[in-house]
Amino acid sequence: MNTKKVVVLALHDELESAYPPLNVAVGATSSGADVILAFSRKGVNILDQKYIPIPSDGIEYLSNALSDFNAPSINDLLEIAVESGVKLYVVDLDIKDHTQFKYPAEQVPIKWVLNEAVSADLFVHF
Amino acid sequence: MMNKKFVYFVSLSSNVPYVLKKSIEMVEQKNEVAIFFDLDGARVLDKRYFKKMTRTHGGDLSLLFNLALNAGIKLYGCQMNVLIADGLELIDGAELAGVVTFLEAAYQADAVLSY
């Protein structure tokens, strides 16, 4: 069976926006896919050591619900993704100078991400 | 025009009316649509919240769901959704699904759209 190629682009940093790209990346790599997880716009904040996931206005309950459910944290998922072999990339134009990355991530232009997406079996952005 | 497959991923319940309306339009144009609801988005699939959602998201939410289901749109609630801790009670016509189901649908899709 041919190996699937999956490109996931994280564009936002709200709690409900950070979970889907990480969950999909971890799920895809667990099923044998090669996964590129790229962070752009506000999504790059997820990789910052100082990042604190906050839900959007009106859905503050979500933080407690995730805690009550014993769901893995964003940090946990990121660690699982890295350990599972997900490759991390950041769109260099979106990187702030003061960003301290939790994990090494290669800096690439958005054009590179989109070119990878063209040849992917799945391209999804959140 | 060739039929296309669309997958929507909804993590915010406030986006549900728009996604349902777009999905119904897509199906009317002979396309296939599946909608995955996760996190806050999955609240609309819970019987306990559905009436509240209908009030806060406009009175036609119930109608939109009926139209969507009758049109053959697949509705999936995240299997590992946080609401399950509370006992997620799925509305009729929706199914529980995990990331594998999402991936299978997404691999076949012409476009995956998130809201």
gemmi code that builds the backbone of each chain (N, CA, C; Angstrom):
import gemmi

chains = {
    "A": [
        ("MET", (0.845, -1.196, 0.000), (0.000, 0.000, 0.000), (0.878, 1.243, 0.000)),
        ("ASN", (0.505, 2.205, -0.833), (1.336, 3.403, -0.889), (1.123, 4.283, 0.346)),
        ("THR", (2.203, 4.928, 0.757), (2.132, 5.772, 1.945), (1.414, 7.083, 1.610)),
        ("LYS", (0.478, 7.422, 2.435), (-0.261, 8.670, 2.237), (0.602, 9.860, 2.666)),
        ("LYS", (0.387, 10.939, 1.984), (1.052, 12.181, 2.375), (-0.015, 13.172, 2.827)),
        ("VAL", (0.183, 13.697, 4.014), (-0.812, 14.607, 4.598), (-0.133, 15.924, 4.966)),
        ("VAL", (-0.744, 17.012, 4.551), (-0.251, 18.344, 4.915), (-1.325, 19.044, 5.734)),
        ("VAL", (-0.961, 19.421, 6.949), (-1.901, 20.098, 7.846), (-1.335, 21.480, 8.151)),
        ("LEU", (-2.174, 22.488, 7.977), (-1.740, 23.864, 8.227), (-2.556, 24.441, 9.382)),
        ("ALA", (-1.862, 24.863, 10.422), (-2.524, 25.475, 11.585), (-2.406, 26.990, 11.459)),
        ("LEU", (-3.559, 27.642, 11.364), (-3.565, 29.095, 11.134), (-3.965, 29.899, 12.365)),
        ("HIS", (-4.560, 29.223, 13.340), (-5.115, 29.952, 14.494), (-4.618, 29.340, 15.800)),
        ("ASP", (-4.707, 30.108, 16.876), (-4.162, 29.614, 18.144), (-5.205, 29.469, 19.248)),
        ("GLU", (-6.492, 29.721, 18.947), (-7.493, 29.514, 19.989), (-7.553, 28.023, 20.334)),
        ("LEU", (-7.990, 27.730, 21.557), (-8.012, 26.333, 22.024), (-8.716, 25.410, 21.032)),
        ("GLU", (-9.903, 25.823, 20.595), (-10.689, 24.938, 19.713), (-10.079, 24.850, 18.313)),
        ("SER", (-9.176, 25.785, 17.991), (-8.516, 25.753, 16.685), (-7.188, 25.007, 16.733)),
        ("ALA", (-6.620, 24.868, 17.933), (-5.318, 24.208, 18.067), (-5.461, 22.686, 18.121)),
        ("TYR", (-6.564, 22.207, 18.684), (-6.734, 20.756, 18.800), (-6.865, 20.041, 17.449)),
        ("PRO", (-7.740, 20.515, 16.549), (-7.949, 19.747, 15.300), (-6.684, 19.479, 14.485)),
        ("PRO", (-5.826, 20.482, 14.219), (-4.648, 20.153, 13.411), (-3.731, 19.140, 14.087)),
        ("LEU", (-3.620, 19.243, 15.416), (-2.754, 18.294, 16.128), (-3.377, 16.901, 16.143)),
        ("ASN", (-4.687, 16.834, 16.372), (-5.363, 15.535, 16.378), (-5.275, 14.851, 15.012)),
        ("VAL", (-5.497, 15.630, 13.977), (-5.452, 15.058, 12.623), (-4.030, 14.622, 12.284)),
        ("ALA", (-3.050, 15.451, 12.667), (-1.649, 15.094, 12.391), (-1.264, 13.809, 13.112)),
        ("VAL", (-1.624, 13.709, 14.391), (-1.294, 12.508, 15.168), (-2.045, 11.292, 14.614)),
        ("GLY", (-3.321, 11.476, 14.290), (-4.112, 10.367, 13.747), (-3.556, 9.879, 12.422)),
        ("ALA", (-3.169, 10.811, 11.573), (-2.668, 10.439, 10.250), (-1.321, 9.724, 10.352)),
        ("THR", (-0.438, 10.238, 11.200), (0.877, 9.584, 11.324), (0.733, 8.226, 11.997)),
        ("SER", (-0.237, 8.097, 12.904), (-0.481, 6.799, 13.557), (-0.953, 5.756, 12.564)),
        ("SER", (-1.620, 6.215, 11.518), (-2.106, 5.263, 10.511), (-1.104, 5.092, 9.371)),
        ("GLY", (0.119, 5.612, 9.555), (1.190, 5.333, 8.607), (1.476, 6.418, 7.597)),
        ("ALA", (0.792, 7.543, 7.703), (1.009, 8.612, 6.720), (2.261, 9.424, 7.056)),
        ("ASP", (2.849, 10.000, 6.007), (3.886, 11.014, 6.201), (3.169, 12.347, 6.418)),
        ("VAL", (3.473, 12.988, 7.532), (2.686, 14.174, 7.878), (3.573, 15.409, 8.006)),
        ("ILE", (3.163, 16.429, 7.291), (3.772, 17.762, 7.417), (2.788, 18.607, 8.212)),
        ("LEU", (3.252, 19.141, 9.338), (2.406, 20.021, 10.145), (3.042, 21.407, 10.125)),
        ("ALA", (2.375, 22.304, 9.434), (2.924, 23.650, 9.265), (2.105, 24.658, 10.067)),
        ("PHE", (2.789, 25.665, 10.565), (2.134, 26.683, 11.388), (2.321, 28.040, 10.719)),
        ("SER", (1.206, 28.744, 10.592), (1.278, 30.060, 9.972), (0.339, 31.006, 10.700)),
        ("ARG", (0.463, 32.303, 10.390), (-0.342, 33.341, 11.039), (-0.306, 33.165, 12.556)),
        ("LYS", (-1.478, 33.114, 13.210), (-1.477, 32.970, 14.671), (-1.127, 31.545, 15.101)),
        ("GLY", (-1.201, 30.610, 14.174), (-0.890, 29.225, 14.506), (0.521, 29.025, 15.031)),
        ("VAL", (1.445, 29.897, 14.620), (2.831, 29.748, 15.084), (2.922, 29.882, 16.602)),
        ("ASN", (1.950, 30.577, 17.205), (1.976, 30.751, 18.664), (1.887, 29.411, 19.400)),
        ("ILE", (1.279, 28.410, 18.758), (1.136, 27.088, 19.395), (2.509, 26.503, 19.714)),
        ("LEU", (3.494, 26.863, 18.923), (4.848, 26.330, 19.121), (5.669, 27.150, 20.108)),
        ("ASP", (5.128, 28.276, 20.540), (5.872, 29.151, 21.448), (5.854, 28.566, 22.866)),
        ("GLN", (6.998, 28.600, 23.523), (7.073, 28.056, 24.892), (6.115, 28.770, 25.846)),
        ("LYS", (5.765, 30.002, 25.535), (4.879, 30.763, 26.425), (3.402, 30.637, 26.040)),
        ("TYR", (3.109, 29.784, 25.076), (1.727, 29.678, 24.584), (0.780, 29.106, 25.634)),
        ("ILE", (-0.335, 29.806, 25.824), (-1.404, 29.305, 26.689), (-2.672, 29.227, 25.845)),
        ("PRO", (-3.216, 28.019, 25.641), (-4.420, 27.897, 24.802), (-5.650, 28.468, 25.510)),
        ("ILE", (-6.324, 29.375, 24.840), (-7.529, 30.009, 25.396), (-8.663, 29.838, 24.396)),
        ("PRO", (-9.820, 29.363, 24.857), (-10.939, 29.198, 23.911), (-11.507, 30.541, 23.470)),
        ("SER", (-12.218, 30.537, 22.362), (-12.855, 31.764, 21.875), (-13.932, 32.245, 22.841)),
        ("ASP", (-14.294, 33.526, 22.701), (-15.343, 34.096, 23.543), (-16.624, 33.278, 23.432)),
        ("GLY", (-17.234, 33.044, 24.575), (-18.521, 32.355, 24.586), (-18.413, 30.854, 24.763)),
        ("ILE", (-17.212, 30.305, 24.613), (-17.081, 28.854, 24.791), (-15.998, 28.548, 25.844)),
        ("GLU", (-15.975, 29.411, 26.867), (-14.978, 29.228, 27.918), (-15.139, 27.883, 28.629)),
        ("TYR", (-16.341, 27.330, 28.590), (-16.594, 26.033, 29.227), (-15.659, 24.936, 28.689)),
        ("LEU", (-15.164, 25.156, 27.473), (-14.406, 24.104, 26.797), (-13.133, 23.719, 27.569)),
        ("SER", (-12.486, 24.705, 28.195), (-11.268, 24.399, 28.960), (-11.569, 23.406, 30.072)),
        ("ASN", (-12.642, 23.684, 30.825), (-13.006, 22.784, 31.920), (-13.472, 21.429, 31.397)),
        ("ALA", (-14.210, 21.452, 30.282), (-14.710, 20.197, 29.718), (-13.551, 19.297, 29.295)),
        ("LEU", (-12.550, 19.886, 28.683), (-11.376, 19.104, 28.271), (-10.643, 18.557, 29.484)),
        ("SER", (-10.556, 19.390, 30.524), (-9.891, 18.952, 31.753), (-10.671, 17.819, 32.410)),
        ("ASP", (-11.999, 17.984, 32.502), (-12.850, 16.943, 33.112), (-12.760, 15.636, 32.332)),
        ("PHE", (-12.578, 15.763, 31.027), (-12.541, 14.589, 30.157), (-11.170, 13.925, 30.162)),
        ("ASN", (-10.215, 14.579, 30.851), (-8.821, 14.107, 30.855), (-8.232, 14.036, 29.455)),
        ("ALA", (-8.652, 14.975, 28.632), (-8.105, 15.024, 27.273), (-6.643, 15.447, 27.331)),
        ("PRO", (-5.833, 14.926, 26.437), (-4.431, 15.386, 26.392), (-4.382, 16.881, 26.120)),
        ("SER", (-3.401, 17.538, 26.728), (-3.258, 18.976, 26.503), (-2.674, 19.223, 25.113)),
        ("ILE", (-2.683, 20.474, 24.714), (-2.060, 20.836, 23.438), (-0.582, 20.436, 23.455)),
        ("ASN", (0.068, 20.708, 24.602), (1.487, 20.332, 24.728), (1.686, 18.829, 24.603)),
        ("ASP", (0.784, 18.072, 25.256), (0.869, 16.602, 25.164), (0.770, 16.154, 23.709)),
        ("LEU", (-0.230, 16.714, 23.007), (-0.450, 16.315, 21.614), (0.738, 16.684, 20.729)),
        ("LEU", (1.289, 17.860, 21.015), (2.454, 18.299, 20.240), (3.626, 17.344, 20.459)),
        ("GLU", (3.809, 16.939, 21.701), (4.888, 16.001, 22.013), (4.652, 14.660, 21.323)),
        ("ILE", (3.405, 14.186, 21.372), (3.069, 12.918, 20.702), (3.331, 13.041, 19.200)),
        ("ALA", (2.943, 14.182, 18.655), (3.148, 14.392, 17.211), (4.631, 14.318, 16.857)),
        ("VAL", (5.446, 15.004, 17.642), (6.894, 15.010, 17.361), (7.468, 13.610, 17.500)),
        ("GLU", (7.077, 12.925, 18.580), (7.594, 11.566, 18.811), (7.104, 10.584, 17.756)),
        ("SER", (5.953, 10.889, 17.165), (5.386, 9.996, 16.145), (6.000, 10.224, 14.766)),
        ("GLY", (6.792, 11.278, 14.663), (7.448, 11.523, 13.381), (6.827, 12.606, 12.531)),
        ("VAL", (5.849, 13.317, 13.084), (5.279, 14.449, 12.345), (6.375, 15.504, 12.169)),
        ("LYS", (6.508, 16.006, 10.956), (7.540, 17.025, 10.690), (6.936, 18.420, 10.863)),
        ("LEU", (7.626, 19.237, 11.642), (7.118, 20.576, 11.948), (7.765, 21.639, 11.063)),
        ("TYR", (6.944, 22.547, 10.596), (7.428, 23.662, 9.784), (6.719, 24.943, 10.225)),
        ("VAL", (7.413, 26.043, 10.093), (6.753, 27.331, 10.328), (6.969, 28.217, 9.103)),
        ("VAL", (5.936, 28.962, 8.802), (6.040, 29.897, 7.678), (6.843, 31.099, 8.149)),
        ("ASP", (7.995, 31.281, 7.536), (8.966, 32.217, 8.117), (8.465, 33.649, 8.203)),
        ("LEU", (7.619, 34.066, 7.289), (7.134, 35.443, 7.348), (6.255, 35.703, 8.574)),
        ("ASP", (5.724, 34.634, 9.159), (4.822, 34.793, 10.300), (5.526, 34.656, 11.647)),
        ("ILE", (6.796, 34.366, 11.642), (7.514, 34.175, 12.897), (7.827, 35.527, 13.536)),
        ("LYS", (7.493, 35.615, 14.823), (7.864, 36.830, 15.559), (9.263, 36.616, 16.148)),
        ("ASP", (10.013, 37.690, 16.242), (11.401, 37.585, 16.699), (11.524, 36.969, 18.092)),
        ("HIS", (10.502, 37.225, 18.940), (10.605, 36.756, 20.321), (10.063, 35.339, 20.519)),
        ("THR", (9.665, 34.690, 19.432), (9.126, 33.331, 19.562), (10.228, 32.364, 19.990)),
        ("GLN", (9.960, 31.640, 21.078), (10.890, 30.587, 21.528), (10.210, 29.247, 21.292)),
        ("PHE", (10.736, 28.504, 20.348), (10.058, 27.288, 19.931), (10.247, 26.134, 20.918)),
        ("LYS", (9.154, 25.409, 21.174), (9.235, 24.220, 22.039), (9.995, 23.104, 21.344)),
        ("TYR", (9.834, 23.021, 20.042), (10.478, 21.959, 19.252), (11.088, 22.590, 18.010)),
        ("PRO", (12.166, 22.001, 17.514), (12.745, 22.541, 16.285), (11.743, 22.476, 15.140)),
        ("ALA", (11.662, 23.552, 14.407), (10.758, 23.598, 13.257), (11.463, 24.322, 12.125)),
        ("GLU", (11.434, 23.701, 10.975), (12.113, 24.324, 9.834), (11.303, 25.506, 9.318)),
        ("GLN", (12.013, 26.571, 9.014), (11.346, 27.747, 8.469), (11.248, 27.634, 6.951)),
        ("VAL", (10.042, 27.833, 6.452), (9.809, 27.700, 5.009), (8.873, 28.819, 4.544)),
        ("PRO", (8.924, 29.161, 3.277), (7.939, 30.118, 2.759), (6.585, 29.441, 2.563)),
        ("ILE", (5.526, 30.221, 2.589), (4.183, 29.646, 2.424), (4.074, 28.943, 1.065)),
        ("LYS", (4.815, 29.431, 0.094), (4.791, 28.799, -1.234), (5.235, 27.340, -1.138)),
        ("TRP", (6.226, 27.075, -0.269), (6.706, 25.701, -0.100), (5.588, 24.819, 0.454)),
        ("VAL", (4.878, 25.348, 1.445), (3.775, 24.575, 2.053), (2.715, 24.269, 1.000)),
        ("LEU", (2.367, 25.256, 0.225), (1.319, 25.066, -0.778), (1.770, 24.103, -1.882)),
        ("ASN", (3.041, 24.150, -2.225), (3.561, 23.186, -3.201), (3.486, 21.761, -2.657)),
        ("GLU", (3.810, 21.595, -1.380), (3.695, 20.267, -0.756), (2.230, 19.825, -0.753)),
        ("ALA", (1.336, 20.777, -0.513), (-0.094, 20.461, -0.462), (-0.600, 19.937, -1.800)),
        ("VAL", (-0.050, 20.460, -2.869), (-0.491, 20.043, -4.203), (-0.255, 18.548, -4.417)),
        ("SER", (0.861, 18.051, -3.887), (1.187, 16.635, -4.092), (0.699, 15.736, -2.955)),
        ("ALA", (-0.051, 16.315, -2.015), (-0.508, 15.529, -0.859), (-1.812, 14.783, -1.153)),
        ("ASP", (-2.023, 13.680, -0.430), (-3.311, 12.979, -0.499), (-4.381, 13.750, 0.267)),
        ("LEU", (-3.924, 14.523, 1.227), (-4.863, 15.337, 2.005), (-4.180, 16.626, 2.419)),
        ("PHE", (-4.845, 17.728, 2.122), (-4.404, 19.035, 2.619), (-5.569, 19.635, 3.376)),
        ("VAL", (-5.318, 19.946, 4.616), (-6.390, 20.535, 5.423), (-5.802, 21.634, 6.289)),
        ("HIS", (-6.542, 22.720, 6.395), (-6.073, 23.805, 7.259), (-7.150, 24.173, 8.267)),
        ("PHE", (-6.691, 24.527, 9.448), (-7.621, 24.845, 10.547), (-7.334, 26.235, 11.091)),
    ],
    "B": [
        ("MET", (-21.469, 19.206, -14.828), (-20.286, 19.305, -13.976), (-20.112, 18.022, -13.161)),
        ("MET", (-18.872, 17.607, -13.017), (-18.595, 16.382, -12.264), (-18.947, 16.565, -10.782)),
        ("ASN", (-19.526, 15.547, -10.189), (-19.846, 15.633, -8.764), (-18.574, 15.662, -7.938)),
        ("LYS", (-18.610, 16.410, -6.863), (-17.440, 16.505, -5.990), (-17.814, 16.126, -4.568)),
        ("LYS", (-16.785, 15.757, -3.836), (-16.997, 15.374, -2.434), (-16.402, 16.444, -1.529)),
        ("PHE", (-17.218, 16.906, -0.608), (-16.761, 17.932, 0.327), (-16.868, 17.400, 1.762)),
        ("VAL", (-15.864, 17.728, 2.548), (-15.898, 17.396, 3.970), (-15.770, 18.695, 4.752)),
        ("TYR", (-16.712, 18.898, 5.644), (-16.642, 20.058, 6.534), (-16.228, 19.587, 7.927)),
        ("PHE", (-15.405, 20.394, 8.565), (-14.977, 20.107, 9.942), (-15.378, 21.330, 10.766)),
        ("VAL", (-16.266, 21.108, 11.742), (-16.822, 22.234, 12.493), (-16.442, 22.124, 13.960)),
        ("SER", (-15.673, 23.089, 14.438), (-15.288, 23.061, 15.852), (-15.949, 24.173, 16.665)),
        ("LEU", (-16.710, 25.035, 15.988), (-17.447, 26.101, 16.684), (-18.937, 25.958, 16.380)),
        ("SER", (-19.758, 25.832, 17.408), (-21.194, 25.639, 17.184), (-21.825, 26.846, 16.483)),
        ("SER", (-21.261, 28.029, 16.695), (-21.833, 29.225, 16.068), (-21.720, 29.183, 14.544)),
        ("ASN", (-20.845, 28.355, 14.025), (-20.680, 28.249, 12.570), (-21.625, 27.223, 11.938)),
        ("VAL", (-22.335, 26.470, 12.774), (-23.131, 25.352, 12.255), (-24.219, 25.782, 11.268)),
        ("PRO", (-25.011, 26.834, 11.564), (-26.057, 27.191, 10.586), (-25.489, 27.480, 9.200)),
        ("TYR", (-24.377, 28.199, 9.150), (-23.766, 28.517, 7.849), (-23.321, 27.237, 7.141)),
        ("VAL", (-22.668, 26.353, 7.892), (-22.161, 25.116, 7.283), (-23.316, 24.254, 6.772)),
        ("LEU", (-24.389, 24.180, 7.540), (-25.542, 23.391, 7.088), (-26.146, 23.987, 5.812)),
        ("LYS", (-26.291, 25.308, 5.793), (-26.853, 25.945, 4.592), (-25.973, 25.700, 3.363)),
        ("LYS", (-24.649, 25.872, 3.542), (-23.735, 25.640, 2.418), (-23.782, 24.182, 1.975)),
        ("SER", (-23.836, 23.280, 2.956), (-23.850, 21.855, 2.634), (-25.089, 21.481, 1.832)),
        ("ILE", (-26.220, 22.026, 2.245), (-27.467, 21.735, 1.527), (-27.378, 22.260, 0.092)),
        ("GLU", (-26.795, 23.453, -0.067), (-26.587, 23.995, -1.425), (-25.699, 23.070, -2.255)),
        ("MET", (-24.641, 22.575, -1.620), (-23.696, 21.677, -2.315), (-24.412, 20.419, -2.796)),
        ("VAL", (-25.236, 19.850, -1.938), (-25.936, 18.613, -2.289), (-26.961, 18.875, -3.388)),
        ("GLU", (-27.595, 20.044, -3.321), (-28.552, 20.401, -4.381), (-27.855, 20.503, -5.734)),
        ("GLN", (-26.559, 20.784, -5.684), (-25.772, 20.834, -6.936), (-25.126, 19.484, -7.238)),
        ("LYS", (-25.690, 18.432, -6.630), (-25.296, 17.043, -6.898), (-23.918, 16.668, -6.360)),
        ("ASN", (-23.453, 17.392, -5.369), (-22.192, 17.031, -4.722), (-22.473, 16.192, -3.473)),
        ("GLU", (-21.437, 15.537, -2.966), (-21.568, 14.763, -1.728), (-20.947, 15.549, -0.574)),
        ("VAL", (-21.601, 15.488, 0.587), (-21.095, 16.240, 1.734), (-21.136, 15.385, 2.998)),
        ("ALA", (-20.049, 15.460, 3.762), (-20.021, 14.889, 5.117), (-19.569, 15.999, 6.062)),
        ("ILE", (-20.186, 16.048, 7.225), (-19.818, 17.081, 8.199), (-19.356, 16.410, 9.491)),
        ("PHE", (-18.163, 16.787, 9.930), (-17.625, 16.291, 11.205), (-17.710, 17.409, 12.238)),
        ("PHE", (-18.298, 17.086, 13.379), (-18.449, 18.061, 14.450), (-17.508, 17.680, 15.593)),
        ("ASP", (-16.706, 18.637, 16.017), (-15.750, 18.360, 17.089), (-15.819, 19.482, 18.123)),
        ("LEU", (-15.364, 19.184, 19.321), (-15.269, 20.169, 20.399), (-16.595, 20.929, 20.542)),
        ("ASP", (-16.560, 22.263, 20.549), (-17.796, 23.016, 20.740), (-18.793, 22.774, 19.603)),
        ("GLY", (-18.288, 22.447, 18.420), (-19.177, 22.191, 17.290), (-20.116, 21.028, 17.540)),
        ("ALA", (-19.650, 20.057, 18.331), (-20.448, 18.853, 18.567), (-21.617, 19.100, 19.514)),
        ("ARG", (-21.648, 20.264, 20.133), (-22.771, 20.546, 21.050), (-24.109, 20.476, 20.326)),
        ("VAL", (-24.107, 20.875, 19.051), (-25.378, 20.898, 18.322), (-25.914, 19.488, 18.072)),
        ("LEU", (-25.057, 18.489, 18.220), (-25.511, 17.107, 18.004), (-26.018, 16.469, 19.282)),
        ("ASP", (-25.957, 17.207, 20.378), (-26.383, 16.662, 21.662), (-27.835, 17.071, 21.927)),
        ("LYS", (-28.670, 16.071, 22.179), (-30.098, 16.346, 22.389), (-30.326, 17.365, 23.500)),
        ("ARG", (-29.442, 17.336, 24.509), (-29.642, 18.237, 25.652), (-29.453, 19.695, 25.264)),
        ("TYR", (-28.591, 19.936, 24.291), (-28.287, 21.312, 23.912), (-29.043, 21.759, 22.673)),
        ("PHE", (-29.676, 20.821, 21.999), (-30.216, 21.136, 20.685), (-31.265, 22.247, 20.740)),
        ("LYS", (-32.171, 22.173, 21.730), (-33.223, 23.196, 21.808), (-32.615, 24.556, 22.119)),
        ("LYS", (-31.612, 24.551, 23.008), (-30.940, 25.811, 23.326), (-30.246, 26.364, 22.092)),
        ("MET", (-29.593, 25.475, 21.343), (-28.894, 25.889, 20.139), (-29.876, 26.468, 19.125)),
        ("THR", (-31.044, 25.843, 19.030), (-32.046, 26.330, 18.089), (-32.435, 27.762, 18.438)),
        ("ARG", (-32.511, 28.046, 19.750), (-32.861, 29.416, 20.166), (-31.728, 30.387, 19.885)),
        ("THR", (-30.477, 29.981, 20.209), (-29.360, 30.918, 20.105), (-28.799, 31.031, 18.692)),
        ("HIS", (-29.093, 30.068, 17.843), (-28.550, 30.097, 16.493), (-29.620, 30.377, 15.440)),
        ("GLY", (-30.810, 30.756, 15.904), (-31.889, 31.013, 14.947), (-32.852, 29.846, 14.920)),
        ("GLY", (-34.123, 30.164, 14.658), (-35.173, 29.159, 14.773), (-35.147, 28.094, 13.722)),
        ("ASP", (-34.303, 28.227, 12.713), (-34.366, 27.263, 11.612), (-33.323, 26.147, 11.730)),
        ("LEU", (-32.633, 26.070, 12.875), (-31.584, 25.058, 13.000), (-32.160, 23.649, 12.890)),
        ("SER", (-33.300, 23.432, 13.541), (-33.948, 22.121, 13.471), (-34.314, 21.789, 12.018)),
        ("LEU", (-34.862, 22.784, 11.338), (-35.241, 22.586, 9.934), (-34.016, 22.279, 9.076)),
        ("LEU", (-32.934, 23.019, 9.335), (-31.699, 22.803, 8.567), (-31.174, 21.384, 8.753)),
        ("PHE", (-31.217, 20.888, 9.989), (-30.761, 19.518, 10.239), (-31.635, 18.513, 9.491)),
        ("ASN", (-32.950, 18.740, 9.533), (-33.848, 17.827, 8.813), (-33.568, 17.846, 7.323)),
        ("LEU", (-33.390, 19.048, 6.769), (-33.089, 19.167, 5.339), (-31.776, 18.463, 5.006)),
        ("ALA", (-30.778, 18.668, 5.868), (-29.457, 18.070, 5.635), (-29.538, 16.548, 5.658)),
        ("LEU", (-30.200, 16.015, 6.666), (-30.307, 14.555, 6.780), (-31.112, 13.975, 5.619)),
        ("ASN", (-32.207, 14.643, 5.269), (-33.030, 14.163, 4.151), (-32.285, 14.242, 2.823)),
        ("ALA", (-31.329, 15.174, 2.738), (-30.546, 15.319, 1.500), (-29.412, 14.301, 1.426)),
        ("GLY", (-29.231, 13.548, 2.513), (-28.185, 12.522, 2.494), (-26.852, 12.976, 3.028)),
        ("ILE", (-26.823, 14.143, 3.667), (-25.569, 14.631, 4.242), (-25.244, 13.798, 5.488)),
        ("LYS", (-24.008, 13.323, 5.560), (-23.583, 12.514, 6.702), (-23.139, 13.432, 7.831)),
        ("LEU", (-23.633, 13.144, 9.019), (-23.279, 13.943, 10.192), (-22.520, 13.066, 11.186)),
        ("TYR", (-21.319, 13.483, 11.547), (-20.498, 12.700, 12.463), (-20.102, 13.546, 13.685)),
        ("GLY", (-20.278, 12.969, 14.846), (-19.806, 13.614, 16.063), (-18.524, 12.956, 16.515)),
        ("CYS", (-17.585, 13.765, 16.983), (-16.295, 13.220, 17.403), (-16.483, 12.168, 18.497)),
        ("GLN", (-15.923, 11.002, 18.232), (-16.067, 9.870, 19.143), (-15.478, 10.164, 20.521)),
        ("MET", (-14.409, 10.926, 20.519), (-13.719, 11.227, 21.775), (-14.123, 12.601, 22.298)),
        ("ASN", (-15.313, 13.034, 21.902), (-15.669, 14.405, 22.271), (-15.795, 14.578, 23.770)),
        ("VAL", (-15.400, 15.753, 24.208), (-15.403, 16.055, 25.637), (-16.798, 15.960, 26.229)),
        ("LEU", (-17.822, 16.108, 25.408), (-19.186, 16.036, 25.925), (-19.551, 14.631, 26.362)),
        ("ILE", (-18.782, 13.646, 25.880), (-19.081, 12.269, 26.258), (-18.899, 12.075, 27.761)),
        ("ALA", (-18.005, 12.866, 28.351), (-17.800, 12.784, 29.799), (-19.107, 13.057, 30.529)),
        ("ASP", (-19.956, 13.825, 29.883), (-21.258, 14.197, 30.421), (-22.367, 13.289, 29.898)),
        ("GLY", (-22.016, 12.389, 28.998), (-23.008, 11.521, 28.390), (-23.615, 12.145, 27.151)),
        ("LEU", (-22.842, 12.241, 26.093), (-23.331, 12.834, 24.840), (-24.513, 12.026, 24.323)),
        ("GLU", (-25.633, 12.724, 24.109), (-26.820, 12.065, 23.567), (-27.020, 12.570, 22.149)),
        ("LEU", (-26.603, 11.743, 21.199), (-26.640, 12.170, 19.801), (-28.061, 12.341, 19.281)),
        ("ILE", (-28.280, 13.366, 18.487), (-29.573, 13.525, 17.821), (-29.727, 12.419, 16.778)),
        ("ASP", (-30.976, 12.128, 16.426), (-31.242, 11.068, 15.456), (-30.598, 11.409, 14.110)),
        ("GLY", (-29.970, 10.429, 13.527), (-29.380, 10.612, 12.204), (-27.891, 10.884, 12.228)),
        ("ALA", (-27.354, 11.260, 13.397), (-25.915, 11.505, 13.509), (-25.217, 10.250, 14.014)),
        ("GLU", (-23.946, 10.131, 13.684), (-23.155, 8.984, 14.132), (-21.912, 9.475, 14.863)),
        ("LEU", (-21.363, 8.604, 15.703), (-20.071, 8.899, 16.313), (-18.959, 8.421, 15.387)),
        ("ALA", (-17.884, 9.167, 15.338), (-16.760, 8.776, 14.476), (-15.458, 9.283, 15.077)),
        ("GLY", (-14.387, 8.579, 14.765), (-13.065, 8.989, 15.231), (-12.253, 9.586, 14.097)),
        ("VAL", (-11.005, 9.855, 14.400), (-10.151, 10.518, 13.410), (-9.910, 9.629, 12.189)),
        ("VAL", (-9.965, 8.295, 12.386), (-9.766, 7.389, 11.245), (-10.894, 7.568, 10.226)),
        ("THR", (-12.121, 7.668, 10.725), (-13.262, 7.892, 9.828), (-13.123, 9.224, 9.110)),
        ("PHE", (-12.696, 10.237, 9.876), (-12.474, 11.541, 9.255), (-11.442, 11.442, 8.140)),
        ("LEU", (-10.331, 10.758, 8.427), (-9.263, 10.652, 7.427), (-9.738, 9.910, 6.179)),
        ("GLU", (-10.495, 8.821, 6.386), (-10.993, 8.062, 5.234), (-11.848, 8.948, 4.335)),
        ("ALA", (-12.713, 9.737, 4.955), (-13.566, 10.639, 4.173), (-12.735, 11.750, 3.540)),
        ("ALA", (-11.786, 12.266, 4.316), (-10.992, 13.402, 3.840), (-10.086, 13.008, 2.669)),
        ("TYR", (-9.535, 11.771, 2.713), (-8.677, 11.316, 1.610), (-9.451, 11.269, 0.292)),
        ("GLN", (-10.745, 10.965, 0.400), (-11.575, 10.846, -0.810), (-12.138, 12.190, -1.268)),
        ("ALA", (-12.016, 13.200, -0.426), (-12.692, 14.469, -0.703), (-11.926, 15.325, -1.706)),
        ("ASP", (-12.686, 16.146, -2.421), (-12.058, 17.138, -3.292), (-11.641, 18.370, -2.498)),
        ("ALA", (-12.315, 18.597, -1.387), (-11.942, 19.734, -0.534), (-12.367, 19.448, 0.900)),
        ("VAL", (-11.523, 19.848, 1.834), (-11.845, 19.746, 3.261), (-11.850, 21.170, 3.804)),
        ("LEU", (-12.973, 21.548, 4.379), (-13.152, 22.932, 4.821), (-13.412, 22.964, 6.319)),
        ("SER", (-12.735, 23.845, 7.016), (-12.911, 23.884, 8.469), (-13.553, 25.189, 8.902)),
        ("TYR", (-14.410, 25.079, 9.917), (-15.129, 26.241, 10.451), (-15.170, 26.198, 11.965)),
    ],
}
model = gemmi.Model(1)
for chain_id, residues in chains.items():
    chain = gemmi.Chain(chain_id)
    for i, (resn, *xyz) in enumerate(residues, 1):
        res = gemmi.Residue()
        res.name, res.seqid = resn, gemmi.SeqId(i, " ")
        for name, pos in zip(("N", "CA", "C"), xyz):
            atom = gemmi.Atom()
            atom.name, atom.element = name, gemmi.Element(name[0])
            atom.pos, atom.b_iso = gemmi.Position(*pos), 0.0
            res.add_atom(atom)
        chain.add_residue(res)
    model.add_chain(chain)
structure = gemmi.Structure()
structure.add_model(model)
structure.setup_entities()
